[in-house]
Amino acid sequence: PKTKDTAKTSQAICILAPKYMKVLISTNTLVVALLLCKASAFSPVSKRAWYSQMEITMKLTPHDVMTRSEAILQPLFFPIAFAACFRIGAALSVINQPRLPTNDGYPVGSQILRLPKLGSRIRLFYPCQDSDSKTSGYCTDGTATSDGMAGLVGFRQLGLSFLLAHLADADSGCFENAPPIQTKETFPLLIYSHGYGGNMDMGTYFLRAVAAKGIVVAALEHTDGTASSTVLSDGSRLDFDPSLFSPREGLSLRAKEILEAVDYLPT
């Protein structure tokens, strides 16, 4: 309610919390008055007496004043610190990862082939001779492959591709383009068809272990848009895009690629 007292505070900002709290902020002092009872229970004279007893004056010192740069940086400190700690923690967690499994069978070679008709890529794992050749990487295309997998699970969109980047530098343990083992024995052929969003590299350690037991493994990379990423026969890159074909057409193309691989690859 308006009284003669409020008329005298022309330089003050009044915030009235209905019936319970009244805060007066002047240019020089901050006055806080908390009413523990309804304001209507006091007469103007009694309220003035109550205020005079409850006034608290707070003076600001230079240390209490925040500069413009501090006002900008202080709200950003904790988000930036959290992001930095998360990045450092992620980097530390993938040191020496993934761990290369031991091989207690045949040495395993690895080659990248392409189907002559449909043009799909194949990563071939096979028993090979002891070789001094270098070993191939876990991801055939390096960071392009790991970024494709990161995009599939939403990491790339959030700027978190580094969570899978360690796969790009990992060792497959397979000798690159090593000559096949010389033996009269014939090895069976296993066609590996990746799932929705997969690629020919995702099962590298498992397929290497299978090939070490005396099985030729052909890991297909389908071109129906269900691979996380692949390189087509014309050199262009095809990222994950299942809308390229209808489910029926995509399944038909995948079946044709598997059948061509069976006819093309030797045993």
C-alpha positions in Angstrom: 0.0 0.0 0.0 1.1 3.6 -0.8 2.1 5.6 2.2 4.1 8.9 2.8 7.2 6.7 3.3 7.1 5.4 -0.3 6.9 8.9 -1.7 10.2 9.8 -0.1 12.1 6.9 -1.8 12.1 8.4 -5.3 15.6 7.1 -5.9 14.9 3.6 -4.8 13.6 0.5 -6.5 10.9 -1.2 -4.6 10.1 -4.9 -5.0 7.0 -5.9 -3.0 6.5 -9.6 -2.3 2.8 -9.7 -1.4 2.1 -9.4 2.3 5.4 -11.0 3.4 8.5 -9.4 2.1 9.7 -5.9 1.1 13.1 -5.2 -0.4 14.4 -1.6 -0.9 17.4 -1.2 -3.1 18.8 2.4 -3.2 21.7 3.7 -5.1 24.0 3.6 -2.0 22.6 0.9 0.2 20.7 -2.4 0.1 17.9 -2.6 2.6 16.3 -5.9 3.2 13.2 -6.2 5.4 11.4 -9.5 5.9 7.9 -9.3 7.3 7.1 -12.4 9.3 3.4 -11.5 9.5 1.0 -10.1 7.0 1.6 -6.5 6.2 -2.0 -5.6 6.8 -1.5 -6.4 10.5 0.7 -3.4 10.9 -0.3 0.3 10.9 2.0 2.7 8.9 3.5 3.9 12.2 4.3 0.3 13.5 5.7 -0.7 10.1 8.1 2.3 10.2 9.2 1.3 13.7 9.7 -2.4 12.6 11.7 -1.3 9.5 13.9 0.9 11.6 14.8 -2.2 13.7 15.3 -4.6 10.8 17.2 -2.5 8.3 20.5 -4.1 7.2 23.0 -1.9 5.3 25.4 -3.6 2.9 28.3 -1.5 1.4 30.0 -2.8 -1.7 33.8 -2.7 -1.9 35.9 -2.9 -5.1 36.4 -6.6 -4.5 32.7 -7.2 -4.7 32.4 -5.7 -8.2 32.8 -8.1 -11.1 34.5 -6.9 -14.3 32.9 -7.5 -17.7 35.4 -10.1 -18.6 34.8 -12.0 -15.3 31.1 -11.8 -15.9 31.6 -13.5 -19.3 34.2 -16.1 -18.3 32.8 -17.2 -15.0 29.7 -18.9 -16.4 31.9 -20.7 -19.0 34.4 -22.0 -16.6 32.6 -25.1 -15.5 31.4 -26.2 -18.9 34.9 -25.7 -20.4 36.6 -27.5 -17.4 34.1 -30.5 -17.8 34.8 -30.7 -21.5 38.5 -30.7 -21.0 38.4 -33.4 -18.3 36.1 -35.5 -20.5 38.5 -35.2 -23.4 41.5 -36.1 -21.3 39.7 -39.0 -19.7 38.7 -40.4 -23.1 42.2 -40.1 -24.4 43.6 -41.9 -21.4 41.0 -44.7 -21.5 42.0 -45.8 -25.1 45.7 -46.0 -24.6 46.9 -49.3 -25.9 43.4 -50.1 -27.1 42.2 -52.2 -28.8 44.5 -55.0 -27.6 45.7 -57.3 -30.4 44.6 -60.9 -29.6 47.3 -63.6 -29.7 47.3 -66.0 -32.6 47.8 -69.7 -31.9 47.1 -70.9 -35.5 48.3 -70.1 -39.0 49.7 -66.7 -39.8 46.9 -64.6 -41.4 47.2 -62.4 -44.5 44.8 -59.7 -45.6 44.0 -58.3 -49.0 41.4 -55.9 -50.3 39.6 -57.1 -53.4 36.7 -55.9 -55.5 33.9 -57.9 -57.1 34.3 -57.6 -61.0 30.6 -57.1 -61.7 28.9 -55.4 -58.8 32.1 -53.6 -57.7 31.6 -54.3 -53.9 34.8 -54.4 -51.8 35.9 -57.5 -50.0 38.5 -57.8 -47.2 40.0 -61.3 -47.5 41.5 -63.1 -44.5 43.4 -66.3 -45.2 46.2 -68.5 -43.9 49.5 -67.2 -45.3 53.1 -68.0 -45.2 55.4 -66.5 -42.6 56.0 -63.0 -43.9 58.2 -60.0 -43.2 55.7 -57.7 -44.8 54.0 -55.1 -42.8 50.7 -55.7 -41.0 47.6 -53.9 -42.2 45.5 -51.5 -40.1 42.3 -52.4 -38.3 40.4 -49.9 -40.5 41.1 -50.1 -44.2 40.5 -46.4 -44.8 41.8 -45.2 -41.5 39.9 -42.2 -40.0 37.4 -42.3 -42.8 36.2 -45.7 -41.5 36.3 -44.8 -37.9 34.4 -41.5 -38.6 31.8 -43.4 -40.5 31.2 -45.6 -37.5 31.2 -42.6 -35.2 28.6 -40.9 -37.4 26.4 -44.0 -37.2 26.1 -43.8 -33.4 25.9 -40.0 -33.3 29.4 -39.3 -32.0 30.4 -37.3 -35.1 27.3 -35.1 -35.0 28.2 -34.2 -31.3 31.9 -33.6 -32.1 32.9 -36.8 -30.4 34.5 -38.7 -33.3 37.7 -38.9 -31.2 36.0 -41.6 -29.1 36.5 -44.1 -32.0 39.6 -42.5 -33.6 41.9 -45.0 -31.9 40.6 -47.7 -34.2 42.0 -45.9 -37.2 45.5 -46.4 -35.8 45.0 -49.9 -34.5 46.9 -52.9 -35.9 44.9 -55.8 -37.4 47.7 -58.4 -36.8 47.2 -59.5 -40.5 50.1 -59.4 -42.9 49.2 -57.1 -45.8 49.0 -58.8 -49.2 51.1 -61.7 -47.9 51.2 -64.8 -50.2 48.8 -67.6 -49.3 50.2 -70.6 -47.5 51.6 -73.3 -49.8 49.8 -76.6 -49.0 47.9 -79.4 -50.8 45.1 -78.8 -48.3 42.1 -76.9 -49.4 40.4 -74.4 -47.1 36.7 -73.8 -46.9 35.4 -70.3 -47.8 33.3 -68.3 -45.3 31.4 -65.2 -46.5 30.9 -62.6 -43.9 28.0 -60.2 -44.5 27.9 -57.2 -42.2 24.8 -56.0 -40.5 22.9 -52.7 -40.6 25.5 -50.0 -40.3 28.5 -52.4 -40.3 31.5 -52.6 -42.6 34.1 -55.1 -43.7 36.5 -54.0 -40.9 34.3 -54.2 -37.8 34.9 -58.0 -37.2 38.6 -57.9 -38.0 39.9 -59.6 -34.8 37.2 -62.2 -34.9 37.7 -63.0 -38.6 41.5 -63.1 -38.1 41.0 -65.8 -35.4 38.7 -67.8 -37.8 41.2 -67.6 -40.6 44.0 -68.7 -38.3 42.1 -72.0 -37.9 42.4 -72.8 -41.7 39.4 -71.0 -43.2 39.4 -68.4 -45.9 37.1 -65.5 -44.8 35.7 -62.9 -47.2 34.2 -59.9 -45.4 31.9 -58.1 -47.8 31.1 -54.4 -47.7 27.7 -54.0 -49.2 26.7 -51.1 -51.5 23.0 -50.9 -50.7 23.6 -48.0 -48.2 23.7 -50.1 -45.1 27.5 -49.9 -44.7 28.7 -47.2 -42.3 30.9 -46.1 -45.2 32.4 -47.7 -48.3 34.3 -46.7 -51.4 32.5 -47.5 -54.7 34.2 -48.8 -57.9 34.4 -45.2 -59.3 36.3 -44.1 -56.3 33.5 -42.1 -54.7 32.6 -42.6 -51.0 29.2 -43.8 -50.0 28.2 -43.1 -46.4 25.4 -44.8 -44.5 22.2 -44.2 -46.4 19.6 -47.0 -46.1 17.1 -44.9 -48.1 19.0 -45.7 -51.4 16.9 -48.8 -51.9 13.7 -50.2 -50.6 14.2 -53.0 -48.1 13.3 -55.6 -50.7 15.7 -54.1 -53.3 18.5 -53.8 -50.7 18.1 -57.4 -49.6 18.2 -58.5 -53.3 21.4 -56.6 -53.9 23.1 -58.0 -50.8 22.2 -61.6 -51.9 23.6 -60.9 -55.4 26.9 -59.6 -53.9 27.2 -62.8 -51.7 26.6 -65.1 -54.6 29.1 -63.3 -56.8 31.7 -63.5 -54.0 31.1 -67.3 -53.8 31.7 -67.7 -57.6 34.6 -65.2 -57.8 36.8 -66.2 -54.8 39.0 -69.3 -54.9 39.0 -71.9 -52.2 
